[in-house]
Amino acid sequence: MAFSYTNKKGITFWLHEREGKGGAKLYYFSKDPEGAVDLPEGFEVIENEKTGLPMVKKRQ
C-alpha cells in the first residue's frame, strides 16, 4: 500500500522514490498518487512549518 501524508493545509501528498547517482535512493513527495511507494522502515515524515511541505527523514 502506498504511503500518503496530509499536511496542515489539508493537501495530500504521496511518497515516491527514484535512484540517484551512485545508486542512492531518493525519496520525495508528489500530489500524484500514481507510482507511490510505502514509507521505508527506519524513516519518518516531518513537515516544514513555513511551507507545509512534507519531508522524509531517517529516525535517530
CHARMM internal coordinates of N, CA and C (Angstrom, degrees):
IC EDIT
DIST 1 N 1 CA 1.4534
DIST 1 CA 1 C 1.5272
ANGL 1 N 1 CA 1 C 109.13
DIST 1 C 2 N 1.3164
ANGL 1 CA 1 C 2 N 116.40
DIHE 1 N 1 CA 1 C 2 N 135.94
DIST 2 N 2 CA 1.4579
ANGL 1 C 2 N 2 CA 121.94
DIHE 1 CA 1 C 2 N 2 CA -177.45
DIST 2 CA 2 C 1.5293
ANGL 2 N 2 CA 2 C 110.67
DIHE 1 C 2 N 2 CA 2 C -74.98
DIST 2 C 3 N 1.3305
ANGL 2 CA 2 C 3 N 115.38
DIHE 2 N 2 CA 2 C 3 N 148.63
DIST 3 N 3 CA 1.4632
ANGL 2 C 3 N 3 CA 121.40
DIHE 2 CA 2 C 3 N 3 CA -178.47
DIST 3 CA 3 C 1.5241
ANGL 3 N 3 CA 3 C 109.53
DIHE 2 C 3 N 3 CA 3 C -91.75
DIST 3 C 4 N 1.3317
ANGL 3 CA 3 C 4 N 115.64
DIHE 3 N 3 CA 3 C 4 N 130.48
DIST 4 N 4 CA 1.4659
ANGL 3 C 4 N 4 CA 120.55
DIHE 3 CA 3 C 4 N 4 CA 175.19
DIST 4 CA 4 C 1.5236
ANGL 4 N 4 CA 4 C 108.63
DIHE 3 C 4 N 4 CA 4 C -125.61
DIST 4 C 5 N 1.3287
ANGL 4 CA 4 C 5 N 115.04
DIHE 4 N 4 CA 4 C 5 N 155.40
DIST 5 N 5 CA 1.4599
ANGL 4 C 5 N 5 CA 121.64
DIHE 4 CA 4 C 5 N 5 CA -179.42
DIST 5 CA 5 C 1.5216
ANGL 5 N 5 CA 5 C 107.74
DIHE 4 C 5 N 5 CA 5 C -138.62
DIST 5 C 6 N 1.3155
ANGL 5 CA 5 C 6 N 116.99
DIHE 5 N 5 CA 5 C 6 N 130.31
DIST 6 N 6 CA 1.4587
ANGL 5 C 6 N 6 CA 121.76
DIHE 5 CA 5 C 6 N 6 CA 176.44
DIST 6 CA 6 C 1.5239
ANGL 6 N 6 CA 6 C 107.88
DIHE 5 C 6 N 6 CA 6 C -106.12
DIST 6 C 7 N 1.3392
ANGL 6 CA 6 C 7 N 116.01
DIHE 6 N 6 CA 6 C 7 N 121.97
DIST 7 N 7 CA 1.4670
ANGL 6 C 7 N 7 CA 119.89
DIHE 6 CA 6 C 7 N 7 CA -175.75
DIST 7 CA 7 C 1.5207
ANGL 7 N 7 CA 7 C 111.42
DIHE 6 C 7 N 7 CA 7 C -82.71
DIST 7 C 8 N 1.3201
ANGL 7 CA 7 C 8 N 115.80
DIHE 7 N 7 CA 7 C 8 N -178.02
DIST 8 N 8 CA 1.4680
ANGL 7 C 8 N 8 CA 121.61
DIHE 7 CA 7 C 8 N 8 CA -176.14
DIST 8 CA 8 C 1.5307
ANGL 8 N 8 CA 8 C 112.67
DIHE 7 C 8 N 8 CA 8 C -65.76
DIST 8 C 9 N 1.3338
ANGL 8 CA 8 C 9 N 117.14
DIHE 8 N 8 CA 8 C 9 N -18.88
DIST 9 N 9 CA 1.4596
ANGL 8 C 9 N 9 CA 121.39
DIHE 8 CA 8 C 9 N 9 CA 178.67
DIST 9 CA 9 C 1.5288
ANGL 9 N 9 CA 9 C 111.93
DIHE 8 C 9 N 9 CA 9 C -88.84
DIST 9 C 10 N 1.3537
ANGL 9 CA 9 C 10 N 116.85
DIHE 9 N 9 CA 9 C 10 N -4.02
DIST 10 N 10 CA 1.4579
ANGL 9 C 10 N 10 CA 121.22
DIHE 9 CA 9 C 10 N 10 CA 179.44
DIST 10 CA 10 C 1.5178
ANGL 10 N 10 CA 10 C 114.35
DIHE 9 C 10 N 10 CA 10 C 88.25
DIST 10 C 11 N 1.3270
ANGL 10 CA 10 C 11 N 117.71
DIHE 10 N 10 CA 10 C 11 N 10.81
DIST 11 N 11 CA 1.4631
ANGL 10 C 11 N 11 CA 122.19
DIHE 10 CA 10 C 11 N 11 CA 179.75
DIST 11 CA 11 C 1.5274
ANGL 11 N 11 CA 11 C 108.64
DIHE 10 C 11 N 11 CA 11 C -91.50
DIST 11 C 12 N 1.3399
ANGL 11 CA 11 C 12 N 116.81
DIHE 11 N 11 CA 11 C 12 N 131.85
DIST 12 N 12 CA 1.4617
ANGL 11 C 12 N 12 CA 121.43
DIHE 11 CA 11 C 12 N 12 CA -179.56
DIST 12 CA 12 C 1.5222
ANGL 12 N 12 CA 12 C 109.94
DIHE 11 C 12 N 12 CA 12 C -94.83
DIST 12 C 13 N 1.3228
ANGL 12 CA 12 C 13 N 115.58
DIHE 12 N 12 CA 12 C 13 N 130.68
DIST 13 N 13 CA 1.4582
ANGL 12 C 13 N 13 CA 123.18
DIHE 12 CA 12 C 13 N 13 CA 177.56
DIST 13 CA 13 C 1.5228
ANGL 13 N 13 CA 13 C 108.80
DIHE 12 C 13 N 13 CA 13 C -118.31
DIST 13 C 14 N 1.3256
ANGL 13 CA 13 C 14 N 117.48
DIHE 13 N 13 CA 13 C 14 N 147.90
DIST 14 N 14 CA 1.4583
ANGL 13 C 14 N 14 CA 123.86
DIHE 13 CA 13 C 14 N 14 CA -179.89
DIST 14 CA 14 C 1.5228
ANGL 14 N 14 CA 14 C 109.21
DIHE 13 C 14 N 14 CA 14 C -115.18
DIST 14 C 15 N 1.3251
ANGL 14 CA 14 C 15 N 116.35
DIHE 14 N 14 CA 14 C 15 N 139.89
DIST 15 N 15 CA 1.4617
ANGL 14 C 15 N 15 CA 122.17
DIHE 14 CA 14 C 15 N 15 CA -177.94
DIST 15 CA 15 C 1.5261
ANGL 15 N 15 CA 15 C 110.68
DIHE 14 C 15 N 15 CA 15 C -81.64
DIST 15 C 16 N 1.3370
ANGL 15 CA 15 C 16 N 116.02
DIHE 15 N 15 CA 15 C 16 N 132.78
DIST 16 N 16 CA 1.4643
ANGL 15 C 16 N 16 CA 123.31
DIHE 15 CA 15 C 16 N 16 CA 177.64
DIST 16 CA 16 C 1.5227
ANGL 16 N 16 CA 16 C 108.54
DIHE 15 C 16 N 16 CA 16 C -128.78
DIST 16 C 17 N 1.3359
ANGL 16 CA 16 C 17 N 115.74
DIHE 16 N 16 CA 16 C 17 N 161.12
DIST 17 N 17 CA 1.4626
ANGL 16 C 17 N 17 CA 119.61
DIHE 16 CA 16 C 17 N 17 CA 175.13
DIST 17 CA 17 C 1.5165
ANGL 17 N 17 CA 17 C 109.28
DIHE 16 C 17 N 17 CA 17 C -137.72
DIST 17 C 18 N 1.3191
ANGL 17 CA 17 C 18 N 114.84
DIHE 17 N 17 CA 17 C 18 N 153.56
DIST 18 N 18 CA 1.4583
ANGL 17 C 18 N 18 CA 121.26
DIHE 17 CA 17 C 18 N 18 CA 173.09
DIST 18 CA 18 C 1.5098
ANGL 18 N 18 CA 18 C 107.83
DIHE 17 C 18 N 18 CA 18 C -147.23
DIST 18 C 19 N 1.3144
ANGL 18 CA 18 C 19 N 115.28
DIHE 18 N 18 CA 18 C 19 N 166.02
DIST 19 N 19 CA 1.4582
ANGL 18 C 19 N 19 CA 120.08
DIHE 18 CA 18 C 19 N 19 CA -179.05
DIST 19 CA 19 C 1.5226
ANGL 19 N 19 CA 19 C 109.12
DIHE 18 C 19 N 19 CA 19 C -96.29
DIST 19 C 20 N 1.3093
ANGL 19 CA 19 C 20 N 115.28
DIHE 19 N 19 CA 19 C 20 N 126.98
DIST 20 N 20 CA 1.4560
ANGL 19 C 20 N 20 CA 120.76
DIHE 19 CA 19 C 20 N 20 CA 179.37
DIST 20 CA 20 C 1.5164
ANGL 20 N 20 CA 20 C 110.86
DIHE 19 C 20 N 20 CA 20 C -93.02
DIST 20 C 21 N 1.2938
ANGL 20 CA 20 C 21 N 116.24
DIHE 20 N 20 CA 20 C 21 N -171.64
DIST 21 N 21 CA 1.4580
ANGL 20 C 21 N 21 CA 120.96
DIHE 20 CA 20 C 21 N 21 CA 178.01
DIST 21 CA 21 C 1.5196
ANGL 21 N 21 CA 21 C 109.59
DIHE 20 C 21 N 21 CA 21 C -63.32
DIST 21 C 22 N 1.3032
ANGL 21 CA 21 C 22 N 116.79
DIHE 21 N 21 CA 21 C 22 N 138.32
DIST 22 N 22 CA 1.4534
ANGL 21 C 22 N 22 CA 121.35
DIHE 21 CA 21 C 22 N 22 CA 179.64
DIST 22 CA 22 C 1.5186
ANGL 22 N 22 CA 22 C 113.25
DIHE 21 C 22 N 22 CA 22 C 80.06
DIST 22 C 23 N 1.3245
ANGL 22 CA 22 C 23 N 117.37
DIHE 22 N 22 CA 22 C 23 N 6.67
DIST 23 N 23 CA 1.4553
ANGL 22 C 23 N 23 CA 121.10
DIHE 22 CA 22 C 23 N 23 CA 176.90
DIST 23 CA 23 C 1.5169
ANGL 23 N 23 CA 23 C 115.68
DIHE 22 C 23 N 23 CA 23 C 84.99
DIST 23 C 24 N 1.3219
ANGL 23 CA 23 C 24 N 118.08
DIHE 23 N 23 CA 23 C 24 N 4.76
DIST 24 N 24 CA 1.4729
ANGL 23 C 24 N 24 CA 120.71
DIHE 23 CA 23 C 24 N 24 CA 179.66
DIST 24 CA 24 C 1.5331
ANGL 24 N 24 CA 24 C 109.77
DIHE 23 C 24 N 24 CA 24 C -70.68
DIST 24 C 25 N 1.3177
ANGL 24 CA 24 C 25 N 116.44
DIHE 24 N 24 CA 24 C 25 N 142.35
DIST 25 N 25 CA 1.4593
ANGL 24 C 25 N 25 CA 120.70
DIHE 24 CA 24 C 25 N 25 CA 177.77
DIST 25 CA 25 C 1.5238
ANGL 25 N 25 CA 25 C 109.36
DIHE 24 C 25 N 25 CA 25 C -85.79
DIST 25 C 26 N 1.3208
ANGL 25 CA 25 C 26 N 115.78
DIHE 25 N 25 CA 25 C 26 N 130.97
DIST 26 N 26 CA 1.4601
ANGL 25 C 26 N 26 CA 122.39
DIHE 25 CA 25 C 26 N 26 CA 177.95
DIST 26 CA 26 C 1.5237
ANGL 26 N 26 CA 26 C 108.06
DIHE 25 C 26 N 26 CA 26 C -111.45
DIST 26 C 27 N 1.3149
ANGL 26 CA 26 C 27 N 116.87
DIHE 26 N 26 CA 26 C 27 N 129.00
DIST 27 N 27 CA 1.4603
ANGL 26 C 27 N 27 CA 121.89
DIHE 26 CA 26 C 27 N 27 CA 179.51
DIST 27 CA 27 C 1.5176
ANGL 27 N 27 CA 27 C 108.95
DIHE 26 C 27 N 27 CA 27 C -108.39
DIST 27 C 28 N 1.3358
ANGL 27 CA 27 C 28 N 115.30
DIHE 27 N 27 CA 27 C 28 N 137.85
DIST 28 N 28 CA 1.4618
ANGL 27 C 28 N 28 CA 120.31
DIHE 27 CA 27 C 28 N 28 CA 179.45
DIST 28 CA 28 C 1.5245
ANGL 28 N 28 CA 28 C 109.20
DIHE 27 C 28 N 28 CA 28 C -149.29
DIST 28 C 29 N 1.3229
ANGL 28 CA 28 C 29 N 116.74
DIHE 28 N 28 CA 28 C 29 N 161.31
DIST 29 N 29 CA 1.4568
ANGL 28 C 29 N 29 CA 122.06
DIHE 28 CA 28 C 29 N 29 CA 179.40
DIST 29 CA 29 C 1.5210
ANGL 29 N 29 CA 29 C 110.10
DIHE 28 C 29 N 29 CA 29 C -107.55
DIST 29 C 30 N 1.3388
ANGL 29 CA 29 C 30 N 114.82
DIHE 29 N 29 CA 29 C 30 N 145.26
DIST 30 N 30 CA 1.4502
ANGL 29 C 30 N 30 CA 122.40
DIHE 29 CA 29 C 30 N 30 CA 179.27
DIST 30 CA 30 C 1.5244
ANGL 30 N 30 CA 30 C 108.50
DIHE 29 C 30 N 30 CA 30 C -140.14
DIST 30 C 31 N 1.3169
ANGL 30 CA 30 C 31 N 116.87
DIHE 30 N 30 CA 30 C 31 N 157.17
DIST 31 N 31 CA 1.4622
ANGL 30 C 31 N 31 CA 120.57
DIHE 30 CA 30 C 31 N 31 CA 175.79
DIST 31 CA 31 C 1.5270
ANGL 31 N 31 CA 31 C 111.47
DIHE 30 C 31 N 31 CA 31 C -80.34
DIST 31 C 32 N 1.3291
ANGL 31 CA 31 C 32 N 117.74
DIHE 31 N 31 CA 31 C 32 N -9.90
DIST 32 N 32 CA 1.4631
ANGL 31 C 32 N 32 CA 123.68
DIHE 31 CA 31 C 32 N 32 CA -179.48
DIST 32 CA 32 C 1.5296
ANGL 32 N 32 CA 32 C 110.46
DIHE 31 C 32 N 32 CA 32 C -89.68
DIST 32 C 33 N 1.3425
ANGL 32 CA 32 C 33 N 118.95
DIHE 32 N 32 CA 32 C 33 N 118.99
DIST 33 N 33 CA 1.4670
ANGL 32 C 33 N 33 CA 120.30
DIHE 32 CA 32 C 33 N 33 CA -178.56
DIST 33 CA 33 C 1.5281
ANGL 33 N 33 CA 33 C 114.11
DIHE 32 C 33 N 33 CA 33 C -75.36
DIST 33 C 34 N 1.3265
ANGL 33 CA 33 C 34 N 118.21
DIHE 33 N 33 CA 33 C 34 N -15.39
DIST 34 N 34 CA 1.4653
ANGL 33 C 34 N 34 CA 120.61
DIHE 33 CA 33 C 34 N 34 CA -177.01
DIST 34 CA 34 C 1.5336
ANGL 34 N 34 CA 34 C 111.06
DIHE 33 C 34 N 34 CA 34 C -67.15
DIST 34 C 35 N 1.3359
ANGL 34 CA 34 C 35 N 116.09
DIHE 34 N 34 CA 34 C 35 N 125.90
DIST 35 N 35 CA 1.4638
ANGL 34 C 35 N 35 CA 121.54
DIHE 34 CA 34 C 35 N 35 CA 178.94
DIST 35 CA 35 C 1.5160
ANGL 35 N 35 CA 35 C 114.09
DIHE 34 C 35 N 35 CA 35 C 83.62
DIST 35 C 36 N 1.3253
ANGL 35 CA 35 C 36 N 117.73
DIHE 35 N 35 CA 35 C 36 N 11.55
DIST 36 N 36 CA 1.4690
ANGL 35 C 36 N 36 CA 121.28
DIHE 35 CA 35 C 36 N 36 CA -179.05
DIST 36 CA 36 C 1.5287
ANGL 36 N 36 CA 36 C 110.63
DIHE 35 C 36 N 36 CA 36 C -69.12
DIST 36 C 37 N 1.3328
ANGL 36 CA 36 C 37 N 116.22
DIHE 36 N 36 CA 36 C 37 N 153.50
DIST 37 N 37 CA 1.4679
ANGL 36 C 37 N 37 CA 122.86
DIHE 36 CA 36 C 37 N 37 CA -177.48
DIST 37 CA 37 C 1.5310
ANGL 37 N 37 CA 37 C 109.89
DIHE 36 C 37 N 37 CA 37 C -123.92
DIST 37 C 38 N 1.3366
ANGL 37 CA 37 C 38 N 115.62
DIHE 37 N 37 CA 37 C 38 N 170.04
DIST 38 N 38 CA 1.4649
ANGL 37 C 38 N 38 CA 121.84
DIHE 37 CA 37 C 38 N 38 CA 176.35
DIST 38 CA 38 C 1.5259
ANGL 38 N 38 CA 38 C 110.28
DIHE 37 C 38 N 38 CA 38 C -76.91
DIST 38 C 39 N 1.3241
ANGL 38 CA 38 C 39 N 115.66
DIHE 38 N 38 CA 38 C 39 N 156.55
DIST 39 N 39 CA 1.4610
ANGL 38 C 39 N 39 CA 121.45
DIHE 38 CA 38 C 39 N 39 CA 174.45
DIST 39 CA 39 C 1.5260
ANGL 39 N 39 CA 39 C 107.82
DIHE 38 C 39 N 39 CA 39 C -72.01
DIST 39 C 40 N 1.3346
ANGL 39 CA 39 C 40 N 118.48
DIHE 39 N 39 CA 39 C 40 N 122.56
DIST 40 N 40 CA 1.4638
ANGL 39 C 40 N 40 CA 120.30
DIHE 39 CA 39 C 40 N 40 CA -178.70
DIST 40 CA 40 C 1.5248
ANGL 40 N 40 CA 40 C 112.02
DIHE 39 C 40 N 40 CA 40 C -66.64
DIST 40 C 41 N 1.3204
ANGL 40 CA 40 C 41 N 115.22
DIHE 40 N 40 CA 40 C 41 N 151.38
DIST 41 N 41 CA 1.4586
ANGL 40 C 41 N 41 CA 120.82
DIHE 40 CA 40 C 41 N 41 CA 178.53
DIST 41 CA 41 C 1.5270
ANGL 41 N 41 CA 41 C 109.55
DIHE 40 C 41 N 41 CA 41 C -63.95
DIST 41 C 42 N 1.3167
ANGL 41 CA 41 C 42 N 116.70
DIHE 41 N 41 CA 41 C 42 N 139.79
DIST 42 N 42 CA 1.4592
ANGL 41 C 42 N 42 CA 121.34
DIHE 41 CA 41 C 42 N 42 CA 179.96
DIST 42 CA 42 C 1.5189
ANGL 42 N 42 CA 42 C 114.07
DIHE 41 C 42 N 42 CA 42 C 89.66
DIST 42 C 43 N 1.3298
ANGL 42 CA 42 C 43 N 117.53
DIHE 42 N 42 CA 42 C 43 N 3.77
DIST 43 N 43 CA 1.4625
ANGL 42 C 43 N 43 CA 121.82
DIHE 42 CA 42 C 43 N 43 CA 179.10
DIST 43 CA 43 C 1.5198
ANGL 43 N 43 CA 43 C 109.49
DIHE 42 C 43 N 43 CA 43 C -118.61
DIST 43 C 44 N 1.3310
ANGL 43 CA 43 C 44 N 115.95
DIHE 43 N 43 CA 43 C 44 N 156.57
DIST 44 N 44 CA 1.4587
ANGL 43 C 44 N 44 CA 122.05
DIHE 43 CA 43 C 44 N 44 CA 176.36
DIST 44 CA 44 C 1.5229
ANGL 44 N 44 CA 44 C 109.09
DIHE 43 C 44 N 44 CA 44 C -137.07
DIST 44 C 45 N 1.3199
ANGL 44 CA 44 C 45 N 116.19
DIHE 44 N 44 CA 44 C 45 N 163.21
DIST 45 N 45 CA 1.4620
ANGL 44 C 45 N 45 CA 121.57
DIHE 44 CA 44 C 45 N 45 CA 179.86
DIST 45 CA 45 C 1.5180
ANGL 45 N 45 CA 45 C 108.69
DIHE 44 C 45 N 45 CA 45 C -106.67
DIST 45 C 46 N 1.3279
ANGL 45 CA 45 C 46 N 115.40
DIHE 45 N 45 CA 45 C 46 N 131.57
DIST 46 N 46 CA 1.4589
ANGL 45 C 46 N 46 CA 121.47
DIHE 45 CA 45 C 46 N 46 CA 173.54
DIST 46 CA 46 C 1.5311
ANGL 46 N 46 CA 46 C 107.43
DIHE 45 C 46 N 46 CA 46 C -121.49
DIST 46 C 47 N 1.3124
ANGL 46 CA 46 C 47 N 116.41
DIHE 46 N 46 CA 46 C 47 N 158.48
DIST 47 N 47 CA 1.4591
ANGL 46 C 47 N 47 CA 120.96
DIHE 46 CA 46 C 47 N 47 CA -178.74
DIST 47 CA 47 C 1.5211
ANGL 47 N 47 CA 47 C 109.97
DIHE 46 C 47 N 47 CA 47 C -118.80
DIST 47 C 48 N 1.3337
ANGL 47 CA 47 C 48 N 116.21
DIHE 47 N 47 CA 47 C 48 N 132.23
DIST 48 N 48 CA 1.4523
ANGL 47 C 48 N 48 CA 121.26
DIHE 47 CA 47 C 48 N 48 CA 176.02
DIST 48 CA 48 C 1.5272
ANGL 48 N 48 CA 48 C 107.78
DIHE 47 C 48 N 48 CA 48 C -66.86
DIST 48 C 49 N 1.3198
ANGL 48 CA 48 C 49 N 116.65
DIHE 48 N 48 CA 48 C 49 N 122.47
DIST 49 N 49 CA 1.4657
ANGL 48 C 49 N 49 CA 121.05
DIHE 48 CA 48 C 49 N 49 CA -174.71
DIST 49 CA 49 C 1.5286
ANGL 49 N 49 CA 49 C 113.22
DIHE 48 C 49 N 49 CA 49 C -64.13
DIST 49 C 50 N 1.3392
ANGL 49 CA 49 C 50 N 117.69
DIHE 49 N 49 CA 49 C 50 N -34.72
DIST 50 N 50 CA 1.4630
ANGL 49 C 50 N 50 CA 120.57
DIHE 49 CA 49 C 50 N 50 CA -177.63
DIST 50 CA 50 C 1.5242
ANGL 50 N 50 CA 50 C 112.23
DIHE 49 C 50 N 50 CA 50 C -78.39
DIST 50 C 51 N 1.3503
ANGL 50 CA 50 C 51 N 116.80
DIHE 50 N 50 CA 50 C 51 N -45.71
DIST 51 N 51 CA 1.4636
ANGL 50 C 51 N 51 CA 120.55
DIHE 50 CA 50 C 51 N 51 CA -173.21
DIST 51 CA 51 C 1.5189
ANGL 51 N 51 CA 51 C 114.02
DIHE 50 C 51 N 51 CA 51 C -97.19
DIST 51 C 52 N 1.3256
ANGL 51 CA 51 C 52 N 118.02
DIHE 51 N 51 CA 51 C 52 N -21.55
DIST 52 N 52 CA 1.4589
ANGL 51 C 52 N 52 CA 121.24
DIHE 51 CA 51 C 52 N 52 CA -177.29
DIST 52 CA 52 C 1.5144
ANGL 52 N 52 CA 52 C 113.61
DIHE 51 C 52 N 52 CA 52 C 80.50
DIST 52 C 53 N 1.3411
ANGL 52 CA 52 C 53 N 117.11
DIHE 52 N 52 CA 52 C 53 N 7.50
DIST 53 N 53 CA 1.4652
ANGL 52 C 53 N 53 CA 120.06
DIHE 52 CA 52 C 53 N 53 CA -179.31
DIST 53 CA 53 C 1.5262
ANGL 53 N 53 CA 53 C 110.53
DIHE 52 C 53 N 53 CA 53 C -82.75
DIST 53 C 54 N 1.3394
ANGL 53 CA 53 C 54 N 116.77
DIHE 53 N 53 CA 53 C 54 N 135.18
DIST 54 N 54 CA 1.4629
ANGL 53 C 54 N 54 CA 119.99
DIHE 53 CA 53 C 54 N 54 CA 178.47
DIST 54 CA 54 C 1.5206
ANGL 54 N 54 CA 54 C 111.28
DIHE 53 C 54 N 54 CA 54 C -80.66
DIST 54 C 55 N 1.3386
ANGL 54 CA 54 C 55 N 115.57
DIHE 54 N 54 CA 54 C 55 N 152.25
DIST 55 N 55 CA 1.4637
ANGL 54 C 55 N 55 CA 122.45
DIHE 54 CA 54 C 55 N 55 CA 177.60
DIST 55 CA 55 C 1.5197
ANGL 55 N 55 CA 55 C 108.59
DIHE 54 C 55 N 55 CA 55 C -139.06
DIST 55 C 56 N 1.3359
ANGL 55 CA 55 C 56 N 116.58
DIHE 55 N 55 CA 55 C 56 N 149.49
DIST 56 N 56 CA 1.4670
ANGL 55 C 56 N 56 CA 121.88
DIHE 55 CA 55 C 56 N 56 CA 177.23
DIST 56 CA 56 C 1.5196
ANGL 56 N 56 CA 56 C 108.14
DIHE 55 C 56 N 56 CA 56 C -96.96
DIST 56 C 57 N 1.3353
ANGL 56 CA 56 C 57 N 115.44
DIHE 56 N 56 CA 56 C 57 N 135.02
DIST 57 N 57 CA 1.4610
ANGL 56 C 57 N 57 CA 121.16
DIHE 56 CA 56 C 57 N 57 CA -176.62
DIST 57 CA 57 C 1.5242
ANGL 57 N 57 CA 57 C 108.79
DIHE 56 C 57 N 57 CA 57 C -137.94
DIST 57 C 58 N 1.3347
ANGL 57 CA 57 C 58 N 116.97
DIHE 57 N 57 CA 57 C 58 N 142.29
DIST 58 N 58 CA 1.4610
ANGL 57 C 58 N 58 CA 120.67
DIHE 57 CA 57 C 58 N 58 CA 175.38
DIST 58 CA 58 C 1.5156
ANGL 58 N 58 CA 58 C 109.10
DIHE 57 C 58 N 58 CA 58 C -69.81
DIST 58 C 59 N 1.3422
ANGL 58 CA 58 C 59 N 115.48
DIHE 58 N 58 CA 58 C 59 N 138.29
DIST 59 N 59 CA 1.4705
ANGL 58 C 59 N 59 CA 119.76
DIHE 58 CA 58 C 59 N 59 CA 175.79
DIST 59 CA 59 C 1.5077
ANGL 59 N 59 CA 59 C 109.36
DIHE 58 C 59 N 59 CA 59 C -71.41
DIST 59 C 60 N 1.3152
ANGL 59 CA 59 C 60 N 116.46
DIHE 59 N 59 CA 59 C 60 N 147.40
DIST 60 N 60 CA 1.4660
ANGL 59 C 60 N 60 CA 120.42
DIHE 59 CA 59 C 60 N 60 CA 179.46
DIST 60 CA 60 C 1.4936
ANGL 60 N 60 CA 60 C 111.28
DIHE 59 C 60 N 60 CA 60 C -101.81
END
COOR INIT
IC SEED 1 N 1 CA 1 C
IC BUILD
